[in-house]
Amino acid sequence: MSAPATVIDLSYWQVGVALVLIVVVIVISIRQSLGLERDLALGSLRTIVQLYAVGLILAAVFASARWYWVLLMLIAMTAVATGAAVSRLRKPIPGRHGIAGLALTLSTAAILAYVIGVVVQVRPWYEPQYVIPLAGMILGNAMTAAALAGDRLQSDLRARADEVEAMLSLGFSGREAVQPLVRAALRAAMIPTVNGMMTVGVVQLPGMMTGQILAGSSPLVAIEYQIVVVFMLAAGTAMASLIFVRLAVGRYLTPAHQLRRYML
Amino acid sequence: MNKPARDPIFQAEHLSLAHPAGRGQTAAAILHDVSLEVERGEALALIGPSGSGKSTLLRCLNRLAEPTGGTVRFNGRDIRSLDPRELRRRAALVMQTPVLFEGTVRENLRLRSAGADDDFSDERLAASLADVGLDPAMLARDASTLSGGEKQRVTIARAILRNPEALLLDEPTSALDPPNATLVIETVSRLRESRRLSIVAVTHQPDLVQRLGGTLLYLVKGRVEASASLDGSAPALGDPRLQAFLAGELPTAPSEPR
């Protein structure tokens, strides 16, 4: 990467001036009776506080550049993503945190290891400048994918319970009977990513690429990273939703090939 | 009752079923101490108001539902010692709303699990359609174009193809209009005679019960409140509710399709 000589360091007052944009949104909300003013104000405040807090923590981790601080940071990120992935389920699935945690940890660890070890060849492996943003992107996508898959699985299990029981009644195993629903949930989780791949760079510049260009990288370096990131996110989405759906659907089945209808 | 050789296909003893308590809700009891027996080749009708546990009781017989207490025996064996998949092929369930999958009637009839080795030749498929009073030419039709009554009879043909010993019917006619309901009732009673099928039916239709004969169980809130045998020339219906049901005067509205 070229030296970020052209970066304009924002001062506090410049960030403050950007708040005018939020004021515009709040005015719209009041005039149109959207009732979103409070949430907008709180959301803006949280944006400021959370990002400054993360900035301070990242600055400290970057400065220390110790593997254990990086690892701790990754664990904390995974824990937050796990909670968020299952927080909007319509009906809680028993063991949901364990299931989501396993899905996110396995998918992120495997893909991150491949990207930093084989593709980008980061040395040392824990170089926070690479590891933390890459892990954050995988986790973010994996979290959304698991949430989408879980939501679709739950609504399908409810809507298509008769279909599942019809299959069971014909002598199919529990796994066979839910397979069409598993497939639908995986597709629902992956379609946004696949669609995103079709228009990447054309409709809008991806956030990471924008950031790199703003930070002074050549667009050609930025797109190379972005290509790796797109492939990485596709793999993360697929792996996380697959593990999550497989484990989650198992909670609705018994060893005697029964559907636990009371859980729907 | 003094039948000489008793040969029950189903025996349920002291069944109870309660769903585990979820967060903020108490355990919901669905069945309390229900016992029943179905003689081979005979029929048993389960009647009662919605929410009385009839469908759950039916699903305990092929182990789609798991009782929390009591035992179900199929041909004398505790069903927990059988492979549930095999049990369900031998005691086939027909649901209130017929479930047909995407594809043709042929594809629907042929549905089978990876391990199964049924004979699904076109001749057998056609014969099964004829058995339920449908035109064998229907094999190539897209299943989604069938009427409700045709769909229900295709699901019966699909069950019959697997050579079941018993049919479990969960309100098989309540989603149908009267002419189609009559066709399904006739199909079931004809199959029962030609194949010596045992039948357990959850129903709100006195016609079906009259045609099948056998035993009538009246369930309320998961308990058997009355029962009677319909066989013989002058069946003894002790409970006035059973008489009212058979006269079509007991308001036991069909359950909402699930």
Interface residues (C-beta under 8 A of the other chain):
Chain A: P92 A161 D162 E163 E165 A166 M167 L168 S169 L170 G171 F172 S173 E176 T254 A256 H257 Q258 L259 R261 Y262
Chain B: H19 P20 G22 R23 A28 R59 N62 R63 L64 A65 E66 R80 P84 R85 E86 R88 R89 A92 L93 M95 T97 V99 F101 L111 R112 S113 A114 A116 T155 R158 A159 R162 R258
